[in-house]
Amino acid sequence: MSVGASNVSGERIRLFERAMVPQSTSIAEGKVLVYCQPAAIDNLAVDVPTGSTALLGGRAFAGLCADVGSVQLPQDNQVLVGKAGIHRGLLLAGEACVAGADCGYDPADGGRIKSVTPSNAAKMVPIGRFTQSKASSGSDQLVGVELLCHSGSVGASQLLGMTLGASAPIANTAAETAFNQSVAIPAGRLYQAGTRLKIKARVTAASAAANDTLQIRARLDSAAGALIGSSPAVDVTNAGGDIGILDLDVTVRAVGATGVFQSVGIGGISPGQAVSTGGNVQTTGSAAAVTFDTTVAHTVVITAQWSAANIANSCVLEILTVEIQG
């Protein structure tokens, strides 16, 4: 049973649901609804994530369309939005889900939901958990979802991506080279100053030639991209087994086409045959503020650079994780 009330504005509020103002001409039951640009519409306005006025690139989750069937403009001037509790969401065609698994949406999918996994987490907005299991279908289908009270806790970290298994080796070259595994940052995902990225990487040297050194770095997009952080250059053990670690904390100081980031952290290779600054471990990160465009997609890459080209010089990227907070 629902509990209702009304006020002079005509707004209707029910337990776990709220009547709001739709902006799309047709909104199907179960679709994700997001808040709209308050300067353009009023504060009760909602739309699908791909709507032209959707706030924060469609990531400002408002709830699920709880109207049976679909809402049609202009005859329907309100849409019932499920904001907490268990509701029905519209599962994207071709996607399966399992009861208890994390549920979310990619703003590009136009309001359909799907499972949140390590491989798609960079694009997803988590909204709750599935209460039903569904096999994939050739068309969208309704499925039960227990909603979070909001789209994640304030300040909570979300996994943007991770590598699963060792990369191809970087060997027999003195050029700084990016490993063939990386983590994507979707366009517009860094939408506010103060957002932080946590980058962790582990590189293992399989073998090395005498006196040759190895240095590992984290960069944006390519081996020639903006520097996020690096280790010192270390003369690694010739028999192999040395481990290089990057543990970086990146703060986004400004967003937009001229966005700015700066990072701090630890970068090192251990044990190594020669002692460098701090015993092969030193505080590292971008030496100065770095300008970059947050409105376009980027990738976090890890690079390796040997001091000389030798067939014995070989290393692999074993782990790369990127988390976002904010």
C-alpha positions as CSV (number, residue, x, y, z in Angstrom):
1,M,0.0,0.0,0.0
2,S,1.3,3.5,-0.8
3,V,1.1,6.6,1.3
4,G,0.2,9.8,-0.6
5,A,0.3,13.5,0.0
6,S,0.0,16.6,-2.1
7,N,0.9,20.3,-2.0
8,V,0.0,23.4,-4.0
9,S,2.7,22.7,-6.7
10,G,0.9,19.5,-7.7
11,E,3.9,17.4,-6.7
12,R,2.9,13.9,-5.6
13,I,5.1,11.9,-3.1
14,R,4.6,8.2,-2.3
15,L,6.6,5.8,-0.2
16,F,9.9,5.1,-2.1
17,E,8.5,6.9,-5.1
18,R,8.2,10.5,-6.3
19,A,6.3,12.1,-9.1
20,M,8.6,14.2,-11.3
21,V,8.5,16.0,-14.6
22,P,9.5,14.0,-17.7
23,Q,11.4,15.6,-20.5
24,S,11.6,12.8,-23.1
25,T,8.5,12.2,-25.4
26,S,8.4,8.5,-24.4
27,I,9.9,6.8,-21.4
28,A,9.4,3.0,-20.9
29,E,8.7,1.4,-17.6
30,G,12.0,0.4,-15.8
31,K,14.2,2.9,-17.6
32,V,16.8,4.8,-15.7
33,L,16.0,8.5,-15.0
34,V,18.5,11.2,-14.2
35,Y,18.3,14.8,-13.0
36,C,18.4,17.6,-15.6
37,Q,20.4,20.8,-15.8
38,P,18.7,23.0,-13.2
39,A,19.5,26.2,-15.1
40,A,17.6,24.8,-18.1
41,I,14.6,23.1,-16.5
42,D,13.1,23.1,-12.9
43,N,14.4,21.0,-10.0
44,L,11.7,18.2,-10.5
45,A,12.8,17.5,-14.1
46,V,14.1,14.1,-15.1
47,D,15.1,12.5,-18.3
48,V,16.8,9.4,-19.7
49,P,20.7,9.5,-19.4
50,T,21.1,10.4,-23.1
51,G,18.7,13.4,-22.9
52,S,20.1,16.7,-24.1
53,T,19.7,18.3,-20.7
54,A,20.9,15.3,-18.6
55,L,23.1,16.4,-15.7
56,L,26.7,15.3,-15.4
57,G,26.6,13.4,-18.7
58,G,23.7,11.3,-17.5
59,R,25.4,10.2,-14.3
60,A,23.2,12.1,-11.9
61,F,20.9,9.1,-11.0
62,A,17.4,10.0,-9.9
63,G,15.7,6.6,-10.0
64,L,13.8,4.1,-12.2
65,C,10.6,4.8,-14.2
66,A,7.9,3.2,-12.0
67,D,4.9,3.9,-14.3
68,V,3.3,0.8,-15.8
69,G,3.7,0.7,-19.6
70,S,5.3,4.0,-20.7
71,V,5.0,7.7,-20.2
72,Q,4.0,9.7,-23.2
73,L,4.3,13.4,-23.7
74,P,2.4,15.7,-24.0
75,Q,-0.5,13.9,-22.4
76,D,1.5,12.6,-19.4
77,N,3.0,15.6,-17.5
78,Q,4.4,13.5,-14.6
79,V,6.5,10.4,-14.3
80,L,6.6,8.2,-11.2
81,V,10.2,7.7,-10.2
82,G,11.2,4.7,-8.0
83,K,14.0,6.0,-5.7
84,A,14.5,3.2,-3.1
85,G,13.3,-0.3,-2.3
86,I,12.6,-2.9,-5.0
87,H,11.5,-1.8,-8.5
88,R,11.6,-3.1,-12.0
89,G,14.5,-2.1,-14.2
90,L,14.8,-2.5,-18.0
91,L,17.6,-5.0,-18.7
92,L,19.5,-4.2,-21.9
93,A,18.9,-6.7,-24.8
94,G,21.7,-9.3,-25.0
95,E,22.6,-8.9,-21.3
96,A,22.1,-11.6,-18.6
97,C,22.0,-11.0,-14.8
98,V,22.2,-13.0,-11.6
99,A,20.2,-12.3,-8.4
100,G,22.5,-10.5,-5.8
101,A,24.9,-9.2,-8.5
102,D,25.7,-5.5,-8.7
103,C,23.4,-3.5,-11.0
104,G,24.1,-0.3,-12.8
105,Y,23.9,1.6,-16.1
106,D,26.1,3.0,-18.8
107,P,24.7,6.5,-19.7
108,A,25.3,5.7,-23.4
109,D,22.7,2.8,-23.2
110,G,19.8,5.2,-23.0
111,G,18.4,4.1,-19.6
112,R,18.8,0.4,-19.8
113,I,20.6,-1.5,-16.9
114,K,23.1,-4.3,-16.8
115,S,25.5,-6.0,-14.5
116,V,28.5,-4.1,-13.2
117,T,31.7,-6.1,-13.8
118,P,35.5,-5.3,-13.6
119,S,35.6,-5.0,-17.4
120,N,32.8,-2.3,-17.7
121,A,33.0,-0.6,-14.3
122,A,34.7,2.5,-15.8
123,K,31.6,3.4,-17.7
124,M,29.0,2.3,-15.2
125,V,26.9,4.1,-12.5
126,P,26.1,1.6,-9.8
127,I,22.4,1.8,-8.6
128,G,21.8,-1.4,-6.6
129,R,21.5,-5.2,-6.9
130,F,19.4,-7.5,-9.0
131,T,16.7,-9.5,-7.1
132,Q,16.1,-11.9,-10.1
133,S,18.2,-13.9,-12.4
134,K,17.6,-13.5,-16.1
135,A,19.0,-15.2,-19.2
136,S,20.0,-12.9,-22.1
137,S,17.2,-12.0,-24.6
138,G,17.1,-10.5,-28.0
139,S,15.0,-7.6,-26.6
140,D,14.9,-5.5,-23.5
141,Q,13.2,-7.2,-20.5
142,L,12.1,-6.1,-17.0
143,V,13.9,-7.4,-14.0
144,G,13.8,-6.8,-10.2
145,V,16.3,-4.4,-8.7
146,E,16.8,-3.4,-5.1
147,L,18.0,0.2,-5.3
148,L,20.6,1.9,-3.2
149,C,19.4,5.0,-1.5
150,H,21.6,6.9,-3.9
151,S,24.2,6.0,-6.6
152,G,27.0,5.0,-4.2
153,S,28.2,6.5,-0.9
154,V,29.8,9.9,-0.9
155,G,33.5,9.6,-1.1
156,A,33.4,5.9,-1.9
157,S,35.8,4.4,-4.4
158,Q,34.7,2.7,-7.7
159,L,36.9,0.4,-9.7
160,L,37.5,1.9,-13.2
161,G,39.3,-1.1,-14.5
162,M,42.0,-3.8,-13.9
163,T,44.1,-6.2,-15.8
164,L,43.6,-9.9,-15.6
165,G,46.8,-11.8,-16.4
166,A,50.3,-10.8,-17.4
167,S,51.0,-8.6,-20.4
168,A,53.2,-9.3,-23.3
169,P,56.9,-8.7,-22.4
170,I,58.9,-5.5,-23.1
171,A,62.3,-6.8,-24.1
172,N,65.4,-6.0,-26.2
173,T,64.7,-2.3,-26.6
174,A,66.0,0.9,-25.0
175,A,62.9,2.9,-26.1
176,E,60.3,3.7,-23.5
177,T,57.5,1.4,-24.4
178,A,53.9,1.0,-23.2
179,F,52.7,-2.4,-22.1
180,N,49.8,-3.9,-24.2
181,Q,47.3,-3.6,-21.3
182,S,45.7,-0.4,-20.0
183,V,42.7,1.0,-18.2
184,A,40.2,3.4,-19.9
185,I,38.9,6.6,-18.4
186,P,35.7,7.4,-20.4
187,A,35.1,10.9,-21.7
188,G,33.4,13.2,-19.1
189,R,34.0,10.7,-16.2
190,L,36.2,13.2,-14.5
191,Y,33.5,15.9,-14.2
192,Q,34.4,17.7,-11.0
193,A,37.5,19.1,-9.3
194,G,38.6,17.2,-6.3
195,T,38.1,13.8,-7.9
196,R,40.9,11.4,-7.1
197,L,42.4,8.4,-9.0
198,K,44.3,5.6,-7.3
199,I,46.7,3.9,-9.7
200,K,48.5,0.7,-8.7
201,A,50.8,-1.3,-10.9
202,R,53.2,-4.2,-10.5
203,V,56.0,-5.0,-13.0
204,T,58.3,-8.1,-12.8
205,A,61.7,-8.3,-14.4
206,A,62.1,-11.8,-15.9
207,S,65.8,-11.3,-16.6
208,A,68.4,-8.5,-17.2
209,A,71.8,-8.0,-18.7
210,A,74.7,-6.9,-16.4
211,N,74.6,-3.2,-15.4
212,D,71.5,-2.4,-17.4
213,T,68.8,-0.5,-15.6
214,L,65.0,-0.5,-15.7
215,Q,62.6,2.3,-15.1
216,I,58.8,2.1,-15.0
217,R,56.3,4.9,-15.4
218,A,52.6,5.6,-15.5
219,R,51.4,7.9,-18.3
220,L,48.2,9.1,-20.0
221,D,47.4,7.5,-23.3
222,S,50.8,6.4,-24.6
223,A,54.6,6.2,-23.9
224,A,54.8,9.8,-25.0
225,G,51.8,11.0,-22.9
226,A,51.7,13.1,-19.8
227,L,53.7,11.7,-16.9
228,I,51.6,10.5,-13.9
229,G,54.5,8.9,-11.9
230,S,57.6,6.9,-12.2
231,S,60.2,4.7,-10.4
232,P,63.9,5.4,-10.3
233,A,66.1,3.7,-12.9
234,V,67.4,0.6,-11.1
235,D,70.1,-2.0,-12.0
236,V,67.9,-5.0,-11.5
237,T,69.0,-8.5,-10.7
238,N,70.3,-10.3,-13.8
239,A,68.6,-13.6,-12.9
240,G,65.2,-11.8,-12.8
241,G,62.5,-11.7,-10.1
242,D,62.8,-8.0,-9.1
243,I,59.5,-6.3,-8.7
244,G,58.6,-2.7,-9.7
245,I,55.7,-1.0,-7.9
246,L,53.8,2.2,-8.6
247,D,51.3,3.4,-6.0
248,L,50.0,6.8,-7.2
249,D,47.3,9.1,-5.9
250,V,46.1,11.6,-8.6
251,T,44.0,14.7,-7.7
252,V,42.0,16.4,-10.5
253,R,42.4,20.1,-9.7
254,A,40.3,21.4,-12.6
255,V,38.0,19.9,-15.3
256,G,37.2,20.8,-18.9
257,A,39.3,21.2,-22.0
258,T,42.0,22.7,-19.9
259,G,41.7,20.4,-16.9
260,V,44.6,19.9,-14.5
261,F,45.9,17.0,-12.4
262,Q,48.8,16.4,-10.1
263,S,49.9,13.2,-8.4
264,V,52.0,12.0,-5.5
265,G,52.9,8.4,-4.5
266,I,55.5,5.7,-4.3
267,G,57.5,4.2,-7.2
268,G,60.2,1.7,-6.7
269,I,62.0,-1.5,-8.0
270,S,63.2,-4.0,-5.4
271,P,65.6,-5.5,-4.5
272,G,67.9,-4.3,-7.3
273,Q,71.7,-4.7,-7.4
274,A,72.5,-1.0,-6.8
275,V,71.1,1.3,-4.1
276,S,69.5,4.5,-5.5
277,T,67.5,7.2,-3.8
278,G,65.7,5.8,-0.8
279,G,67.0,2.3,-1.4
280,N,65.3,2.0,-4.8
281,V,62.1,3.4,-3.5
282,Q,61.2,7.1,-3.7
283,T,58.3,9.5,-3.5
284,T,57.2,10.1,-7.1
285,G,54.4,11.6,-9.2
286,S,54.0,14.4,-11.7
287,A,56.6,17.0,-10.7
288,A,54.2,19.9,-11.6
289,A,50.6,20.3,-12.5
290,V,49.7,18.7,-15.8
291,T,47.1,20.1,-18.2
292,F,44.7,17.6,-19.9
293,D,41.2,17.5,-21.4
294,T,38.7,15.8,-19.2
295,T,36.0,16.0,-21.9
296,V,37.6,13.3,-24.0
297,A,38.5,9.7,-23.3
298,H,41.9,8.7,-21.9
299,T,43.8,5.6,-20.9
300,V,46.2,4.9,-18.1
301,V,49.2,3.1,-19.4
302,I,52.3,1.7,-17.8
303,T,55.6,1.9,-19.6
304,A,59.0,0.3,-19.2
305,Q,62.4,1.6,-20.3
306,W,65.6,-0.3,-20.3
307,S,69.0,1.5,-20.4
308,A,70.1,-0.7,-23.3
309,A,68.7,-3.0,-25.9
310,N,69.6,-6.6,-24.9
311,I,67.8,-9.9,-25.5
312,A,68.2,-10.6,-21.8
313,N,66.3,-7.5,-20.8
314,S,62.7,-8.5,-20.3
315,C,59.8,-7.5,-18.0
316,V,56.0,-7.9,-17.9
317,L,53.1,-6.0,-16.3
318,E,51.3,-8.3,-13.9
319,I,48.8,-6.0,-12.2
320,L,47.2,-2.7,-13.0
321,T,44.2,-1.3,-11.1
322,V,42.7,2.2,-11.3
323,E,40.0,3.3,-8.8
324,I,38.1,6.6,-8.8
325,Q,36.9,8.5,-5.8
326,G,34.4,11.3,-6.4
